[in-house]
Amino acid sequence: MRSQFEYNGKSYRFDMQVYHDLTISINKSGNVNCYYLDEPAFAYYESPEFTGSLYAGGSVNCEKISLYAHGCGTHTECALHVLKAGFDMRHINIPVLQPCRLISINPVKKGGDLVITADAVAHENHPAVCDAIIIRSLPNSDDKLHSNYSGTNPVYFEPEALSRLAAMGYRHILTDLPSIDKESDEGRLAAHKQWFLRDGEITDDTTITELIYVRNDIKDGIYVLNIQAPRIETDAVPSKILIFPCT
């Protein structure tokens, strides 16, 4: 079904039945792992009177899930993750549909680290035509769907790269990395703060989405983006990310 919508004065056409799902799912085993966080835990409700498991003879499934959103799959976060904001993910209004730019970047060696630098986004040094940008790090493989990043010092963003993207006008950034900041940076989280602080003010209309996966057959370019993030009273929530090719 072909659809059209206008955003910032421009029209975008797409087919609602043709899309790419960039979500890394949360599973009962074999998940991505970051920061040595516990694996998600799944447990069916049990009481002397009732079992919440069809497999144990119950009439319905009633399952409790305990997880750290930051450590086991695709998640979207707000400023409350790193700043004492007066709001949480219940208050973040993300457009149902918005145009986004997908770009691929090769990290560079800096000291002993692999970093996405401000220079790497220099070709984007013009006013953003979209409010959202997706950055795929290279090389790219489906290992990103189940990697254990804990203690590996994975690729991260130079804080100045976030400053440059923010200055261009981007409000939502999505990345396949476990974090835009270095795994262990003594708690500075400078890249996060560069993104969520604009002119010294904490922003309630910006987000960071981490741990997505963009297959190699998906080309760089402009897409229609759908971020599905539940309203939960916390700083970050598991999310589902869809992009629709523009036609």
Secondary structure, 3 states (H helix, E strand, C coil): CEEEEEECCEEEEEECCCCEECECCCCCCCCCECCCCCCCEEEECECCCCECCHHHCCCCCCEEEECCHHHHCCEEECHHHCCCCCCCCCCCCCCCCEEEEEEEECCEEECCEEEECCHHHHHHCCCCCCCEEEEEECCCCHHHHCCECCCCCCCEECHHHHHHHHHHCCCEEEECCCCCCCCCCCCCCHHHHHHHEECCEECCCCEEEECECCCCCCCCEEEEEEEECCCCCCCEEECEEEEEEEC
